[in-house]
């Protein structure tokens, strides 16, 4: 005699009590479009971010490389640095960028030679708040100019009295040597006013029609003007 279990009618004995796992619901047409658009927007956003970051870093590095002097091709002579290739037609792109940023027309190789100085003979940075004696001799040249270029805008409250000297107007001693003073206050003799109350300063010595342009390596420390710090404002 068999007993019937209530509720077991119609159930297959082989099936047991196990139930099949529910199948994942598939996205509808609208859902697939939204997912595809999200993936595309993520890729586009990442690309835009990478381009923007690369542009900012590129502009920042270009500004840093062209903000001061020429980054390559200098020959150090005491406190001065000669730039024999600054005006060459085959100069590097950074040199051309510096010339374009300054708005200057550099001396060509056959025209002359440019020397710059941003430190004194002791290696200390030139400061507009300090006084310096700049003098001695220069390499042989038909003419030369010595100017203060600075590294920043001129103080608008300071009158532009003088920005440099030429070889024809500077006062000289009996032996033909010269001495000028770069200082914020008026000085007797050859006085070159500082462009601002404080901050870095750069000097530029331009030699015109000089044989030194073809033989920069022959110049030594005694052939360029000495730069001596006299004192600084307290």
C-alpha positions as CSV (number, residue, x, y, z in Angstrom):
1,X,0.0,0.0,0.0
2,X,1.5,3.3,-1.1
3,X,1.0,6.6,0.6
4,X,0.5,9.7,-1.5
5,X,2.4,12.7,-0.4
6,X,0.2,15.8,-0.6
7,X,1.4,18.3,-3.2
8,X,3.6,15.7,-4.9
9,X,1.1,15.0,-7.7
10,X,2.5,15.9,-11.2
11,X,6.1,16.4,-9.9
12,X,8.8,14.4,-11.6
13,X,10.8,12.3,-9.1
14,X,14.0,13.0,-11.0
15,X,13.6,16.7,-10.8
16,X,13.9,16.7,-7.0
17,X,13.7,20.1,-5.1
18,X,16.4,21.9,-7.1
19,X,15.3,25.0,-9.0
20,X,17.1,26.4,-12.1
21,X,19.1,29.7,-11.5
22,X,17.4,32.7,-13.0
23,X,18.9,33.9,-16.3
24,X,20.4,37.4,-16.3
25,X,18.3,40.0,-17.9
26,X,19.7,41.3,-21.1
27,X,19.8,45.0,-21.7
28,X,17.2,46.3,-24.0
29,X,17.9,48.4,-27.1
30,X,18.0,51.6,-25.1
31,X,20.2,50.2,-22.5
32,X,22.8,49.0,-25.0
33,X,22.8,52.5,-26.6
34,X,23.4,54.1,-23.3
35,X,26.3,51.7,-22.4
36,X,27.9,52.3,-25.9
37,X,27.6,56.0,-25.5
38,X,29.1,55.9,-22.1
39,X,32.1,53.9,-23.3
40,X,32.7,56.3,-26.2
41,X,32.4,59.3,-24.0
42,X,34.9,57.8,-21.6
43,X,37.5,57.3,-24.3
44,X,36.9,60.7,-25.8
45,X,37.2,62.3,-22.4
46,X,40.4,60.5,-21.7
47,X,41.8,61.6,-25.1
48,X,40.8,65.3,-24.5
49,X,42.4,65.1,-21.0
50,X,45.7,63.7,-22.4
51,X,45.8,66.4,-25.2
52,X,45.1,69.2,-22.7
53,X,47.8,67.9,-20.3
54,X,50.3,67.6,-23.1
55,X,49.5,71.1,-24.3
56,X,49.9,72.6,-20.8
57,X,53.2,70.8,-20.2
58,X,54.5,71.7,-23.6
59,X,53.7,75.4,-23.2
60,X,55.2,75.4,-19.7
61,X,58.4,73.8,-20.8
62,X,58.7,76.1,-23.8
63,X,58.2,79.1,-21.6
64,X,60.8,77.9,-19.1
65,X,63.3,77.2,-21.9
66,X,63.0,80.6,-23.6
67,X,62.5,82.8,-20.5
68,X,66.1,83.5,-19.7
69,X,69.1,83.4,-22.0
70,X,70.1,81.0,-24.7
71,X,70.0,77.4,-23.4
72,X,72.7,75.9,-25.6
73,X,75.9,76.8,-27.4
74,X,77.5,79.1,-24.9
75,X,81.3,79.4,-24.2
76,X,82.1,80.5,-20.6
77,X,84.8,83.1,-20.2
78,X,85.1,84.2,-16.6
79,X,81.8,85.8,-15.6
80,X,80.8,86.2,-19.3
81,X,79.3,83.7,-21.7
82,X,80.0,84.1,-25.4
83,X,77.3,83.0,-27.9
84,X,79.1,82.6,-31.3
85,X,76.1,80.8,-32.9
86,X,73.3,83.0,-31.7
87,X,72.8,84.6,-35.1
88,X,73.7,81.7,-37.2
89,X,71.3,80.5,-39.9
90,X,71.7,76.9,-38.6
91,X,71.1,77.8,-34.9
92,X,69.0,75.4,-32.8
93,X,65.2,75.9,-32.5
94,X,65.5,77.1,-28.8
95,X,67.9,79.9,-29.8
96,X,65.6,81.1,-32.6
97,X,62.7,81.0,-30.1
98,X,64.6,83.1,-27.6
99,X,65.4,85.6,-30.3
100,X,61.8,85.7,-31.4
101,X,60.6,86.2,-27.8
102,X,63.0,89.0,-27.1
103,X,62.2,90.7,-30.5
104,X,66.0,91.1,-31.1
105,X,68.0,90.7,-34.3
106,X,71.1,88.8,-33.2
107,X,74.6,89.4,-34.7
108,X,75.4,87.1,-37.5
109,X,78.6,85.1,-37.4
110,X,80.4,87.6,-39.7
111,X,79.0,90.7,-38.0
112,X,80.2,90.3,-34.4
113,X,79.9,88.5,-31.1
114,X,77.5,88.6,-28.2
115,X,78.6,88.0,-24.6
116,X,76.3,88.1,-21.6
117,X,76.8,88.0,-17.9
118,X,74.3,87.3,-15.1
119,X,76.9,86.7,-12.3
120,X,80.0,88.6,-11.0
121,X,83.5,87.3,-10.9
122,X,82.8,85.4,-7.7
123,X,79.9,83.6,-9.3
124,X,77.2,85.5,-7.3
125,X,74.1,86.5,-9.3
126,X,73.9,90.1,-10.3
127,X,71.3,92.0,-8.3
128,X,69.9,95.4,-9.1
129,X,70.1,96.3,-5.4
130,X,73.9,96.0,-5.4
131,X,76.6,98.1,-7.0
132,X,79.3,96.7,-9.3
133,X,82.4,97.9,-10.9
134,X,82.7,96.7,-14.5
135,X,86.0,97.5,-16.3
136,X,89.2,96.5,-17.9
137,X,89.6,95.7,-21.5
138,X,87.6,94.1,-24.3
139,X,88.5,91.7,-27.1
140,X,89.7,93.6,-30.2
141,X,86.7,95.0,-32.1
142,X,85.9,97.9,-34.4
143,X,83.3,99.0,-31.9
144,X,81.4,97.6,-28.9
145,X,78.4,98.3,-26.7
146,X,77.8,97.4,-23.1
147,X,74.1,97.4,-22.0
148,X,72.1,96.3,-19.0
149,X,69.3,94.0,-20.2
150,X,67.8,92.8,-16.9
151,X,65.6,89.8,-16.4
152,X,62.1,91.3,-16.2
153,X,60.2,94.6,-16.8
154,X,61.8,97.9,-15.9
155,X,60.5,99.6,-12.9
156,X,57.9,102.1,-14.3
157,X,58.7,104.6,-11.6
158,X,62.4,104.7,-12.5
159,X,63.3,107.1,-15.3
160,X,65.2,105.6,-18.2
161,X,68.4,107.7,-17.8
162,X,70.8,105.3,-19.6
163,X,70.8,101.7,-20.6
164,X,74.3,101.3,-21.8
165,X,77.6,102.7,-23.1
166,X,79.3,102.5,-26.5
167,X,83.1,102.3,-27.1
168,X,83.1,105.9,-28.5
169,X,81.5,107.7,-25.6
170,X,82.8,105.9,-22.5
171,X,85.4,107.7,-20.4
172,X,88.8,106.0,-20.4
173,X,92.0,106.1,-18.4
174,X,95.3,107.0,-19.9
175,X,96.1,103.4,-20.8
176,X,92.9,103.1,-22.8
177,X,91.1,100.9,-20.2
178,X,87.7,101.8,-18.9
179,X,85.6,101.4,-15.7
180,X,81.9,101.9,-15.2
181,X,79.7,101.5,-12.1
182,X,76.3,99.7,-12.3
183,X,74.4,101.0,-9.3
184,X,70.9,102.1,-8.2
185,X,72.2,105.5,-7.1
186,X,74.0,108.2,-9.1
187,X,77.8,107.7,-9.3
188,X,80.6,109.9,-10.7
189,X,82.1,109.0,-14.0
190,X,80.6,106.2,-16.1
191,X,77.4,105.4,-14.3
192,X,75.0,102.7,-15.5
193,X,71.7,102.9,-13.6
194,X,70.0,99.8,-12.3
195,X,66.8,99.0,-14.1
196,X,64.8,98.4,-10.9
197,X,65.2,98.5,-7.1
198,X,66.0,94.8,-6.8
199,X,66.0,91.6,-8.8
200,X,68.3,89.8,-11.2
201,X,70.2,91.7,-13.9
202,X,71.9,90.6,-17.1
203,X,74.6,92.5,-18.9
204,X,75.2,92.2,-22.7
205,X,78.5,93.0,-24.4
206,X,78.3,93.2,-28.2
207,X,81.5,93.3,-30.2
208,X,81.2,94.5,-33.8
209,X,83.5,93.4,-36.6
210,X,85.7,91.4,-34.3
211,X,88.1,88.6,-35.1
212,X,87.1,87.0,-31.8
213,X,83.9,85.8,-33.4
214,X,85.9,83.1,-35.4
215,X,88.1,82.2,-32.5
216,X,86.1,82.3,-29.3
217,X,88.2,79.5,-27.7
218,X,91.3,81.9,-27.8
219,X,89.6,84.3,-25.4
220,X,90.6,84.2,-21.7
221,X,89.4,85.8,-18.5
222,X,91.7,88.8,-18.8
223,X,90.4,89.7,-22.2
224,X,86.8,90.4,-21.0
225,X,85.7,93.1,-18.5
226,X,85.9,92.2,-14.8
227,X,82.7,92.4,-12.8
228,X,83.4,93.2,-9.1
229,X,80.6,93.6,-6.4
230,X,81.1,96.8,-4.4
231,X,78.2,96.5,-2.0
232,X,74.5,96.1,-1.6
233,X,71.7,98.2,-0.2
234,X,70.7,97.1,3.3
